[in-house]
Amino acid sequence: MVDRLKPLQSLAAFAKRAGARAYLAMILAIGAVTALLPVSTSGSAELSRSSEYELKAAFLYNFVKFTEWPAEEMANKSEPFVIGVLGKDPFGAALDKVIEGESFHQKPIVVRRFSRLDQSAANSHVLFVSASEETHLPAIIKLLEGQAVLTVSEIENFANRGGVIKLTKESNRIVFEINVDSVKRAGLVMNAQLLRLARIVKP
């Protein structure tokens, strides 16, 4: 049964090594790979969830590669590029493994976890908002308004509610929505390839 997970794990590792170009390959392979996820028993379901978040961690990393931040955000090379996780972390060690040894604009990429939204969390370049924070979502969106933060979440209607990217598993496929207005308000620029692969949300 564990052998069934190897294609997914290899795909995530390939995406980490090859970067942006691998992202497109990963999208094309999603249908074939996720069809291998075991879902029949409780034990298998647990493995399926683990593999799902390994793949979502690779997506999160590649969102970075297809996005540009304002020049002033990238200027200080002594400060790391921060991927923050706000609330209950669904990734476990998967996200740390994906970004291990990676950099962006010569800034080392690090993962930081936050139990609540404070200024440290708001200073992240990417902020994954966990489903545990859904009741606080309006306040989170308001606090981050106009800041150069790429917000990503699995919360229902996240993109429609002002977030940047809604990420989810749908019929054994990883899909994502992008709110292009939120992208502009954050001062970010997304690669056209990424936008073509997304479901575009315009509230």
ChimeraX attribute file (.defattr): number of C-alpha atoms within 10 A of each C-alpha:
attribute: neighborCount
match mode: 1-to-1
recipient: residues
	/A:1	10
	/A:2	10
	/A:3	7
	/A:4	16
	/A:5	19
	/A:6	14
	/A:7	17
	/A:8	22
	/A:9	18
	/A:10	12
	/A:11	21
	/A:12	25
	/A:13	18
	/A:14	17
	/A:15	23
	/A:16	22
	/A:17	14
	/A:18	11
	/A:19	17
	/A:20	19
	/A:21	13
	/A:22	18
	/A:23	25
	/A:24	15
	/A:25	14
	/A:26	20
	/A:27	14
	/A:28	11
	/A:29	15
	/A:30	17
	/A:31	14
	/A:32	13
	/A:33	19
	/A:34	22
	/A:35	13
	/A:36	17
	/A:37	22
	/A:38	20
	/A:39	15
	/A:40	9
	/A:41	9
	/A:42	10
	/A:43	10
	/A:44	15
	/A:45	14
	/A:46	13
	/A:47	18
	/A:48	22
	/A:49	16
	/A:50	17
	/A:51	23
	/A:52	22
	/A:53	18
	/A:54	24
	/A:55	27
	/A:56	22
	/A:57	24
	/A:58	25
	/A:59	24
	/A:60	20
	/A:61	24
	/A:62	22
	/A:63	20
	/A:64	19
	/A:65	18
	/A:66	18
	/A:67	15
	/A:68	18
	/A:69	17
	/A:70	12
	/A:71	8
	/A:72	7
	/A:73	13
	/A:74	18
	/A:75	12
	/A:76	13
	/A:77	13
	/A:78	10
	/A:79	13
	/A:80	19
	/A:81	25
	/A:82	19
	/A:83	27
	/A:84	23
	/A:85	27
	/A:86	23
	/A:87	18
	/A:88	16
	/A:89	18
	/A:90	18
	/A:91	18
	/A:92	13
	/A:93	12
	/A:94	19
	/A:95	24
	/A:96	16
	/A:97	16
	/A:98	23
	/A:99	21
	/A:100	13
	/A:101	10
	/A:102	16
	/A:103	13
	/A:104	13
	/A:105	14
	/A:106	15
	/A:107	17
	/A:108	17
	/A:109	21
	/A:110	18
	/A:111	17
	/A:112	15
	/A:113	16
	/A:114	17
	/A:115	12
	/A:116	15
	/A:117	18
	/A:118	12
	/A:119	10
	/A:120	11
	/A:121	22
	/A:122	19
	/A:123	17
	/A:124	23
	/A:125	21
	/A:126	23
	/A:127	24
	/A:128	22
	/A:129	27
	/A:130	18
	/A:131	17
	/A:132	14
	/A:133	18
	/A:134	17
	/A:135	9
	/A:136	12
	/A:137	19
	/A:138	13
	/A:139	12
	/A:140	20
	/A:141	17
	/A:142	10
	/A:143	14
	/A:144	20
	/A:145	15
	/A:146	14
	/A:147	15
	/A:148	22
	/A:149	25
	/A:150	25
	/A:151	27
	/A:152	24
	/A:153	24
	/A:154	18
	/A:155	19
	/A:156	13
	/A:157	14
	/A:158	23
	/A:159	27
	/A:160	17
	/A:161	15
	/A:162	25
	/A:163	29
	/A:164	27
	/A:165	29
	/A:166	25
	/A:167	23
	/A:168	18
	/A:169	14
	/A:170	9
	/A:171	10
	/A:172	18
	/A:173	17
	/A:174	17
	/A:175	18
	/A:176	21
	/A:177	22
	/A:178	26
	/A:179	23
	/A:180	22
	/A:181	17
	/A:182	26
	/A:183	22
	/A:184	14
	/A:185	16
	/A:186	20
	/A:187	16
	/A:188	18
	/A:189	14
	/A:190	18
	/A:191	12
	/A:192	11
	/A:193	12
	/A:194	18
	/A:195	16
	/A:196	9
	/A:197	14
	/A:198	17
	/A:199	15
	/A:200	16
	/A:201	18
	/A:202	12
	/A:203	11
